[in-house]
Each structure stands twice: as C-alpha cells, then as structure tokens.
C-alpha cells in the first residue's frame, strides 16, 4: 500500500537547536526546554525531545530556532520563531530515548531581529 505525502512543501533534514515554551495540560504549569529538529519545513517541524510525554495533541508550543549563519558572523543566533501546534507524537526510541514531537506552524515561520554583534 502506497502512502500519500500530505505535505505541500519540502522538508529539510537538519539538526538545529530549538528552545521551546508551553503550558502543560490540566495543570497549566510552564514547561520550558530544549530539543533538536529532526526536520524543518515552511509549515512545520519535527523535534527530537527528551520528554515527549509532556506534550499532547493540539497543544500550543512557542519555538525559537537557533540558525547558525557563520557567513554573517551569527554562530548561535536565534533567528527563527514560530508558534506550533502538536499534530503527532512518536514514542521514545534508541539509546538516548528521544521521542518525536511534530508541530504545525499556526502563524508560519518568521525571522527574529538579531542582536547586533558585540565589539
């Protein structure tokens, strides 16, 4: 049986550092953490996360993606921001026990204003 691709845009498989912030389900407690992208596209991304059980379908997550641009002298500058909604959860696997969290960008992916270089 052939699986039909539903994405409208290509995904890029590249590991980028992501800081996230969200509110936990019933308690409303603030959850902040870091993850790494498995893939990234114009409409969403997939994260590898150490605690995917903290997420649920439909949960809204604020994301800051660190995009190293050495050509512009921005080595660890967070340049991309998005607000995502959890659309898929993958159980932890592998020796590091990282699980997958797929998010759809609610308002798209946008650039953040970089800080001016020091010096």
N, C-alpha and C positions, 0 to 999 in steps of 0.2 A: 504494500500500500504506500503510495507516494504522499509525503507530507507537503502541503502547500505553504509557501512562505507568505506570511501576512504583513511583513514589514514593507513600508513604502520606500524607505531609504536604506542605504548600505550601512553595515556595522563595521567598525574598525576594532580589531582585537589588539588592544594595547593596554598595558598596566599603568594606570595613573592613580596617584594618591587622592582620596576623597575624604573630606570631613563631612559628617552628617549630624543633623539635629532633628529630633522628632519627639512627639508625646506618645507615651505608652498607653495602650488600650484603655482599660477600665480605670486605672489609677490616675492617668493624666500626668504621671511623672515624666520629667525631662530626661531624654536619653540622648547622649552625645557620644560620638565615637569616630573611628577611622576605619576605612576599608580600602580596597583596591578594585579598580574597574577590571572586569573580565572583557567587556566590550562596550563600545560607545557609538551612538548614532544620533541623528538630529532629533529623533522623537523619544529617545530613552537610553538607558544603560543597564548593564547587569553588573552587580557588585559581588565580590567575594568578601564575606564578612565573618568574623569570629563568633557572632551570636545572632544567627538568623531567626532564632525562636522569639526574639524580642519584637519581630515585625509581624504584621497581619495584612491580609488583602484589603486594599483601599486606604491604607494608612498613608498620610501625607508626610514627606520627608524633605527637609531643606538640605541642599547639597552645595559644597564648594569643592571644585575640582582643581587640583594643582596641575598646571600645564607648563612643564619646563620648556623655556624658549631661550637656549643659550645664545642664539644669534642676536637676540635683543637684550642680552645681559639680564634675563629673568630666569634664574635657575630653579627656584622653588616658589614662584609667584602664583597665587590662586587667581586665575583669570576667568574661569567659567563658573557660573552659578545657575542653579535650577531648583525648581520645586517639583518633586516627583511623587507619583502615587504608586504604591506597591501593586504589581499585577501578577507576579509569580514568585514563589518561594521554592528553593531547592534545598533538600536536606544536606547537612554537613557530610563531606566525603574526604578521602585522602588522609595522609598522615598529619596534616595540620588541622584537620577538622573544620575547614571553612565551608560555610553554606552559601548558597546563591540567593540574592535578592534582586529581582528585576523591577525596574521602575519606568513608568511612562512620564515624560515631562508634561506637566499640566499647562505651563505657560511658555514652553520652549526653553532653549538653552541660550543664555546670554553672557556677554562679556562683563567682567567686573572692572572697575577702574584700578589699574595697577598703582602701587605706591611708587613715588619717584625714587630712583637709585640713590643710596647714601653716598656721601663723599663729596 
